[in-house]
Amino acid sequence: MEALTTTAKFGATAQGVIKRIDELIRRRKLDANRKTVVVMATNQGTLDLVANFACSCRAGPPDVQRALASTLVFTGDSETSKQVELFGLASFHDSALGDLPEGAAKAYGDYAFVRMMCVCGVLLRASTWRRVDGVDAEPSMRRRRDPSPLCPATPSTRCSTHRWLKITSVYSVVATGRHALFQDADVVWLRDPIEYFFTQADDQVDCFFMDDGARSARYTPLYTNSGFYFIRNNMRTQFFMHRMLMAYDTVLAVRSHQHALICVEINQ
């Protein structure tokens, strides 16, 4: 019932929210770099990572500084949006997209982590997909890992709409007709990652993502990582995003948007 109620609430407001996001992208010219928007999601607990990302980009080479101008940060509350704007980044908040817990996660799989992971984006594989094997395979991205074991289950009633933002933010950007590059806040760039997908990558591949590295049964057989991925906007990927929205009941059941994503990929 929770999944049905949450999905219906978003459906009732989606058209207006997506229109506002489209207007923000146009006004701030966030899609000037190959019609691609960099999507992030944050709360008060991870603001320091967003600040670190912004500072590292500004201290980087010219291509990285330009790519920073494509970033749109979705936040869990209006106060966090104000602080993100102080970093010089565009931000967006609407309760219809879901919210995030205020504190930072203390361990992999804890209450805040589960809520955060279910709140920021969706990996895609439509008719075609490609995995980048290993976090060092593409030098434009580096990502830290948390080796902590998965914590005990958290009741889904405590997660509620907090699971939404990681799905609805990327869904909304793709719905405006833009390509989307989603990343967690703990990623920094060594060079412009957007350029790779238009000059070197196979343009017949719909989505690019990394191997998670974990070889547990939970993420078998694709081991898809949901912390950094690129979506090439087309009818196939828009359909896949719709499938992820409709799979919110799976997200609630397995307590992991990444796990649910792999389930959808397998059945795509």
C-alpha positions as a Markdown table, in Angstrom:
| # | Residue | x | y | z |
|---|---|---|---|---|
| 1 | Met | 0.0 | 0.0 | 0.0 |
| 2 | Glu | 2.9 | 2.4 | 0.8 |
| 3 | Ala | 4.4 | 1.9 | -2.7 |
| 4 | Leu | 1.0 | 2.6 | -4.3 |
| 5 | Thr | 0.3 | 5.7 | -2.3 |
| 6 | Thr | 3.8 | 7.2 | -2.8 |
| 7 | Thr | 3.8 | 6.5 | -6.6 |
| 8 | Ala | 0.3 | 8.0 | -6.9 |
| 9 | Lys | 1.3 | 11.1 | -5.1 |
| 10 | Phe | 4.3 | 11.6 | -7.4 |
| 11 | Gly | 2.1 | 10.9 | -10.5 |
| 12 | Ala | -0.4 | 13.6 | -9.4 |
| 13 | Thr | 2.4 | 16.3 | -9.2 |
| 14 | Ala | 4.9 | 15.1 | -11.7 |
| 15 | Gln | 3.9 | 17.3 | -14.7 |
| 16 | Gly | 4.2 | 20.5 | -12.7 |
| 17 | Val | 7.5 | 19.4 | -11.0 |
| 18 | Ile | 9.1 | 18.4 | -14.2 |
| 19 | Lys | 8.1 | 21.7 | -15.8 |
| 20 | Arg | 9.8 | 23.6 | -13.0 |
| 21 | Ile | 12.9 | 21.5 | -13.4 |
| 22 | Asp | 13.0 | 22.1 | -17.1 |
| 23 | Glu | 12.6 | 25.9 | -16.5 |
| 24 | Leu | 15.5 | 25.8 | -14.0 |
| 25 | Ile | 17.7 | 23.9 | -16.5 |
| 26 | Arg | 16.9 | 26.4 | -19.2 |
| 27 | Arg | 17.4 | 29.5 | -17.0 |
| 28 | Arg | 20.7 | 28.3 | -15.5 |
| 29 | Lys | 21.8 | 26.8 | -18.9 |
| 30 | Leu | 22.7 | 23.6 | -17.1 |
| 31 | Asp | 22.5 | 21.6 | -20.3 |
| 32 | Ala | 25.0 | 23.7 | -22.3 |
| 33 | Asn | 27.5 | 20.9 | -22.2 |
| 34 | Arg | 26.2 | 18.4 | -24.7 |
| 35 | Lys | 22.7 | 18.6 | -23.4 |
| 36 | Thr | 23.8 | 16.7 | -20.3 |
| 37 | Val | 22.8 | 17.5 | -16.7 |
| 38 | Val | 24.9 | 16.2 | -13.8 |
| 39 | Val | 22.5 | 15.0 | -11.1 |
| 40 | Met | 23.4 | 14.8 | -7.4 |
| 41 | Ala | 21.3 | 14.5 | -4.2 |
| 42 | Thr | 22.2 | 15.6 | -0.7 |
| 43 | Asn | 21.1 | 16.5 | 2.8 |
| 44 | Gln | 22.7 | 18.3 | 5.7 |
| 45 | Gly | 24.8 | 15.3 | 6.5 |
| 46 | Thr | 26.6 | 15.2 | 3.2 |
| 47 | Leu | 26.9 | 18.9 | 2.4 |
| 48 | Asp | 30.6 | 18.8 | 3.2 |
| 49 | Leu | 31.1 | 16.3 | 0.4 |
| 50 | Val | 29.2 | 18.5 | -2.0 |
| 51 | Ala | 31.4 | 21.4 | -1.0 |
| 52 | Asn | 34.5 | 19.3 | -1.5 |
| 53 | Phe | 33.2 | 18.3 | -5.0 |
| 54 | Ala | 32.6 | 22.0 | -6.0 |
| 55 | Cys | 36.0 | 23.1 | -4.6 |
| 56 | Ser | 37.9 | 20.3 | -6.3 |
| 57 | Cys | 36.3 | 21.1 | -9.6 |
| 58 | Arg | 37.2 | 24.8 | -9.3 |
| 59 | Ala | 40.8 | 23.9 | -8.5 |
| 60 | Gly | 40.9 | 21.5 | -11.5 |
| 61 | Pro | 41.7 | 22.0 | -15.2 |
| 62 | Pro | 39.5 | 24.2 | -17.4 |
| 63 | Asp | 37.4 | 21.4 | -18.8 |
| 64 | Val | 36.4 | 20.3 | -15.2 |
| 65 | Gln | 35.5 | 23.8 | -14.3 |
| 66 | Arg | 33.2 | 24.1 | -17.3 |
| 67 | Ala | 31.6 | 20.8 | -16.5 |
| 68 | Leu | 30.8 | 21.9 | -13.0 |
| 69 | Ala | 28.3 | 24.4 | -14.5 |
| 70 | Ser | 26.1 | 21.5 | -15.6 |
| 71 | Thr | 25.5 | 20.3 | -12.0 |
| 72 | Leu | 22.0 | 20.2 | -10.5 |
| 73 | Val | 21.8 | 19.2 | -6.8 |
| 74 | Phe | 18.5 | 17.8 | -5.6 |
| 75 | Thr | 18.0 | 18.3 | -1.8 |
| 76 | Gly | 15.9 | 17.0 | 1.0 |
| 77 | Asp | 14.8 | 20.4 | 2.3 |
| 78 | Ser | 14.7 | 24.1 | 1.4 |
| 79 | Glu | 17.4 | 25.0 | 3.9 |
| 80 | Thr | 19.9 | 22.6 | 2.3 |
| 81 | Ser | 19.0 | 24.0 | -1.1 |
| 82 | Lys | 20.0 | 27.5 | 0.1 |
| 83 | Gln | 23.4 | 26.2 | 1.3 |
| 84 | Val | 24.0 | 24.4 | -2.0 |
| 85 | Glu | 23.4 | 27.7 | -3.8 |
| 86 | Leu | 26.1 | 29.3 | -1.7 |
| 87 | Phe | 28.5 | 26.8 | -3.2 |
| 88 | Gly | 27.6 | 28.3 | -6.6 |
| 89 | Leu | 25.6 | 25.2 | -7.7 |
| 90 | Ala | 22.0 | 25.0 | -8.9 |
| 91 | Ser | 19.7 | 23.2 | -6.5 |
| 92 | Phe | 16.1 | 22.0 | -6.5 |
| 93 | His | 13.7 | 20.8 | -3.8 |
| 94 | Asp | 10.1 | 19.6 | -3.9 |
| 95 | Ser | 8.6 | 17.3 | -1.3 |
| 96 | Ala | 6.9 | 15.4 | -4.2 |
| 97 | Leu | 10.3 | 14.1 | -5.2 |
| 98 | Gly | 11.0 | 12.7 | -1.7 |
| 99 | Asp | 13.3 | 13.9 | 1.0 |
| 100 | Leu | 16.5 | 12.8 | 2.8 |
| 101 | Pro | 17.4 | 12.2 | 6.4 |
| 102 | Glu | 19.2 | 15.1 | 8.1 |
| 103 | Gly | 22.2 | 13.2 | 9.4 |
| 104 | Ala | 25.0 | 11.5 | 7.5 |
| 105 | Ala | 25.1 | 7.7 | 7.4 |
| 106 | Lys | 27.4 | 6.2 | 10.0 |
| 107 | Ala | 27.7 | 2.8 | 8.4 |
| 108 | Tyr | 26.9 | 1.0 | 5.2 |
| 109 | Gly | 23.3 | -0.1 | 5.3 |
| 110 | Asp | 22.2 | 1.8 | 8.4 |
| 111 | Tyr | 19.0 | 3.8 | 8.7 |
| 112 | Ala | 20.3 | 7.0 | 7.1 |
| 113 | Phe | 22.2 | 5.0 | 4.4 |
| 114 | Val | 19.2 | 3.0 | 3.3 |
| 115 | Arg | 17.1 | 6.2 | 3.1 |
| 116 | Met | 19.8 | 8.1 | 1.2 |
| 117 | Met | 20.4 | 5.2 | -1.3 |
| 118 | Cys | 16.7 | 5.0 | -2.0 |
| 119 | Val | 16.5 | 8.7 | -2.6 |
| 120 | Cys | 18.9 | 9.8 | -5.6 |
| 121 | Gly | 18.8 | 8.1 | -9.1 |
| 122 | Val | 18.5 | 5.1 | -11.2 |
| 123 | Leu | 20.9 | 3.1 | -13.3 |
| 124 | Leu | 19.6 | 2.2 | -16.7 |
| 125 | Arg | 19.9 | -0.6 | -19.1 |
| 126 | Ala | 17.4 | -0.5 | -21.9 |
| 127 | Ser | 18.1 | -2.5 | -25.0 |
| 128 | Thr | 21.9 | -2.0 | -24.6 |
| 129 | Trp | 24.2 | -1.4 | -21.7 |
| 130 | Arg | 27.8 | -1.4 | -20.8 |
| 131 | Arg | 29.7 | -1.9 | -17.5 |
| 132 | Val | 33.0 | -0.3 | -16.8 |
| 133 | Asp | 34.9 | -3.0 | -14.9 |
| 134 | Gly | 36.7 | -1.6 | -11.9 |
| 135 | Val | 36.6 | 1.9 | -10.4 |
| 136 | Asp | 39.9 | 2.8 | -12.0 |
| 137 | Ala | 38.9 | 1.8 | -15.5 |
| 138 | Glu | 38.0 | 5.3 | -16.5 |
| 139 | Pro | 40.4 | 7.9 | -15.0 |
| 140 | Ser | 37.9 | 10.7 | -15.0 |
| 141 | Met | 36.2 | 9.1 | -11.9 |
| 142 | Arg | 37.5 | 7.9 | -8.5 |
| 143 | Arg | 35.2 | 6.7 | -5.7 |
| 144 | Arg | 35.8 | 5.7 | -2.2 |
| 145 | Arg | 34.3 | 2.5 | -0.8 |
| 146 | Asp | 32.8 | 1.5 | 2.5 |
| 147 | Pro | 33.7 | -2.1 | 3.4 |
| 148 | Ser | 31.3 | -2.2 | 6.3 |
| 149 | Pro | 28.8 | -5.2 | 6.3 |
| 150 | Leu | 25.2 | -4.7 | 5.6 |
| 151 | Cys | 23.3 | -3.7 | 8.8 |
| 152 | Pro | 20.1 | -5.3 | 10.0 |
| 153 | Ala | 16.9 | -4.5 | 8.2 |
| 154 | Thr | 15.2 | -1.2 | 8.9 |
| 155 | Pro | 11.4 | -1.2 | 8.9 |
| 156 | Ser | 10.1 | 0.2 | 5.6 |
| 157 | Thr | 7.6 | 2.3 | 7.5 |
| 158 | Arg | 10.5 | 4.4 | 8.7 |
| 159 | Cys | 11.9 | 4.9 | 5.2 |
| 160 | Ser | 8.6 | 6.0 | 3.5 |
| 161 | Thr | 9.1 | 8.7 | 0.8 |
| 162 | His | 12.8 | 9.0 | 1.7 |
| 163 | Arg | 13.4 | 6.3 | -0.9 |
| 164 | Trp | 12.0 | 8.4 | -3.7 |
| 165 | Leu | 14.6 | 11.2 | -4.5 |
| 166 | Lys | 17.3 | 8.9 | -5.9 |
| 167 | Ile | 14.7 | 7.6 | -8.4 |
| 168 | Thr | 12.6 | 10.7 | -9.1 |
| 169 | Ser | 15.5 | 13.2 | -9.5 |
| 170 | Val | 17.0 | 11.3 | -12.4 |
| 171 | Tyr | 13.6 | 10.4 | -13.8 |
| 172 | Ser | 12.6 | 14.1 | -13.9 |
| 173 | Val | 15.8 | 15.2 | -15.6 |
| 174 | Val | 15.4 | 12.5 | -18.3 |
| 175 | Ala | 11.8 | 13.4 | -18.7 |
| 176 | Thr | 12.8 | 16.9 | -19.7 |
| 177 | Gly | 14.7 | 15.4 | -22.7 |
| 178 | Arg | 18.2 | 15.7 | -21.3 |
| 179 | His | 21.0 | 13.2 | -20.9 |
| 180 | Ala | 21.8 | 12.6 | -17.2 |
| 181 | Leu | 25.0 | 11.9 | -15.4 |
| 182 | Phe | 24.2 | 10.8 | -11.9 |
| 183 | Gln | 26.9 | 10.7 | -9.1 |
| 184 | Asp | 27.1 | 10.4 | -5.4 |
| 185 | Ala | 28.5 | 13.3 | -3.5 |
| 186 | Asp | 31.8 | 11.5 | -2.7 |
| 187 | Val | 32.9 | 11.5 | -6.3 |
| 188 | Val | 35.5 | 14.0 | -7.6 |
| 189 | Trp | 36.6 | 14.5 | -11.2 |
| 190 | Leu | 40.1 | 14.5 | -12.7 |
| 191 | Arg | 38.8 | 15.6 | -16.0 |
| 192 | Asp | 35.4 | 16.3 | -17.7 |
| 193 | Pro | 33.5 | 13.0 | -17.6 |
| 194 | Ile | 30.8 | 14.2 | -19.9 |
| 195 | Glu | 33.1 | 14.5 | -22.8 |
| 196 | Tyr | 34.0 | 10.8 | -22.7 |
| 197 | Phe | 30.4 | 9.7 | -23.5 |
| 198 | Phe | 30.3 | 11.8 | -26.7 |
| 199 | Thr | 33.8 | 11.4 | -28.1 |
| 200 | Gln | 35.0 | 7.9 | -27.1 |
| 201 | Ala | 32.0 | 5.9 | -25.9 |
| 202 | Asp | 29.8 | 3.8 | -28.2 |
| 203 | Asp | 26.9 | 6.0 | -29.1 |
| 204 | Gln | 24.7 | 2.9 | -29.5 |
| 205 | Val | 24.9 | 2.2 | -25.8 |
| 206 | Asp | 22.1 | 3.6 | -23.7 |
| 207 | Cys | 23.7 | 3.6 | -20.3 |
| 208 | Phe | 27.2 | 3.3 | -18.8 |
| 209 | Phe | 27.9 | 2.3 | -15.2 |
| 210 | Met | 30.6 | 0.8 | -13.0 |
| 211 | Asp | 31.0 | -2.6 | -11.5 |
| 212 | Asp | 30.2 | -2.4 | -7.8 |
| 213 | Gly | 33.1 | -4.5 | -6.8 |
| 214 | Ala | 31.1 | -6.5 | -4.3 |
| 215 | Arg | 30.6 | -10.2 | -5.3 |
| 216 | Ser | 27.8 | -11.0 | -2.8 |
| 217 | Ala | 24.7 | -12.8 | -3.8 |
| 218 | Arg | 22.7 | -9.6 | -3.1 |
| 219 | Tyr | 24.1 | -7.9 | -6.3 |
| 220 | Thr | 24.6 | -10.9 | -8.5 |
| 221 | Pro | 24.7 | -11.4 | -11.5 |
| 222 | Leu | 25.3 | -7.8 | -12.8 |
| 223 | Tyr | 27.0 | -6.2 | -9.8 |
| 224 | Thr | 25.8 | -2.8 | -11.0 |
| 225 | Asn | 27.0 | 0.2 | -9.0 |
| 226 | Ser | 24.5 | 3.0 | -8.5 |
| 227 | Gly | 27.0 | 5.7 | -7.4 |
| 228 | Phe | 28.1 | 6.9 | -10.9 |
| 229 | Tyr | 26.4 | 6.3 | -14.2 |
| 230 | Phe | 25.4 | 8.0 | -17.5 |
| 231 | Ile | 22.0 | 7.8 | -19.2 |
| 232 | Arg | 21.7 | 8.6 | -22.9 |
| 233 | Asn | 18.2 | 10.1 | -23.3 |
| 234 | Asn | 16.0 | 8.2 | -25.7 |
| 235 | Met | 12.6 | 6.4 | -25.7 |
| 236 | Arg | 14.2 | 3.2 | -24.4 |
| 237 | Thr | 15.8 | 4.8 | -21.4 |
| 238 | Gln | 12.6 | 6.9 | -20.6 |
| 239 | Phe | 10.7 | 3.6 | -20.6 |
| 240 | Phe | 13.3 | 2.1 | -18.2 |
| 241 | Met | 13.0 | 5.0 | -15.8 |
| 242 | His | 9.2 | 4.5 | -15.8 |
| 243 | Arg | 9.8 | 0.8 | -15.0 |
| 244 | Met | 12.0 | 1.9 | -12.0 |
| 245 | Leu | 9.2 | 4.2 | -10.7 |
| 246 | Met | 6.8 | 1.3 | -10.9 |
| 247 | Ala | 9.3 | -0.9 | -9.1 |
| 248 | Tyr | 9.1 | 1.1 | -5.8 |
| 249 | Asp | 7.5 | -1.9 | -4.1 |
| 250 | Thr | 10.6 | -3.9 | -4.9 |
| 251 | Val | 12.8 | -1.1 | -3.5 |
| 252 | Leu | 10.8 | -1.2 | -0.2 |
| 253 | Ala | 11.0 | -5.0 | 0.0 |
| 254 | Val | 14.7 | -5.3 | -0.5 |
| 255 | Arg | 15.7 | -2.0 | 1.3 |
| 256 | Ser | 18.0 | -1.1 | -1.6 |
| 257 | His | 17.4 | 0.9 | -4.8 |
| 258 | Gln | 20.6 | -0.7 | -6.2 |
| 259 | His | 19.3 | -4.2 | -5.6 |
| 260 | Ala | 16.0 | -3.3 | -7.1 |
| 261 | Leu | 17.7 | -1.8 | -10.1 |
| 262 | Ile | 19.5 | -5.1 | -10.8 |
| 263 | Cys | 16.2 | -7.0 | -10.6 |
| 264 | Val | 14.7 | -4.7 | -13.2 |
| 265 | Glu | 17.8 | -4.9 | -15.4 |
| 266 | Ile | 17.6 | -8.7 | -15.4 |
| 267 | Asn | 13.9 | -8.6 | -16.4 |
| 268 | Gln | 14.3 | -5.8 | -19.0 |
